[in-house]
Amino acid sequence: MEVEEEFLQNATTMLGFAEAEIKQFLAWTGKRSPYNRTAEELRVKLQAAASDLKNLKKEYSKRSSGKSYGIAQPITAFNGIPATE
């Protein structure tokens, strides 16, 4: 799996989890809570992002070459120091 494909898969998974968490939050807080409107707006934005990501995956899968477009960069640890492997 190319790095771009891995990114797309990871992003899809994260958006799915985020939407599930927002739905759970809405269930816990109820429709009359002061947070409901904001949570609903966020849920709609997550759904739009998931749709956009699905379109990006489709577009990326149609590329003519099998080559990765990624730019090789050194792996940087959390402390900001490039890894030496």
QUIDA-V881817 format. One record per residue. N is the residue number from 1. PSI is psi as a letter, one per 30 degrees, with the letter a starting at -180 (NA if undefined). NEAR is the number of other C-alpha atoms within 8 Angstrom. Layout:
n=(N N)
psi=(PSI PSI)
near=(NEAR NEAR)
This chain:
n=(1 2 3 4 5 6 7 8 9 10 11 12 13 14 15 16 17 18 19 20 21 22 23 24 25 26 27 28 29 30 31 32 33 34 35 36 37 38 39 40 41 42 43 44 45 46 47 48 49 50 51 52 53 54 55 56 57 58 59 60 61 62 63 64 65 66 67 68 69 70 71 72 73 74 75 76 77 78 79 80 81 82 83 84 85)
psi=(k l e e e e e e e e e e e e e e e e e e e e e e e e e e f l f g l f f e e e e e e e e e e e e e e e e e e e e e e e e e f f k e l g k k g k k k k k k k l f g g k k k f NA)
near=(4 6 8 9 9 9 8 10 8 8 9 11 8 8 11 9 8 9 11 8 8 11 9 8 9 12 7 6 10 8 6 6 7 5 7 12 7 7 11 9 8 9 11 8 8 11 9 8 9 11 8 8 11 9 8 8 10 8 8 7 6 6 7 4 4 5 4 7 5 6 4 4 4 6 6 9 8 5 5 6 7 8 8 3 2)
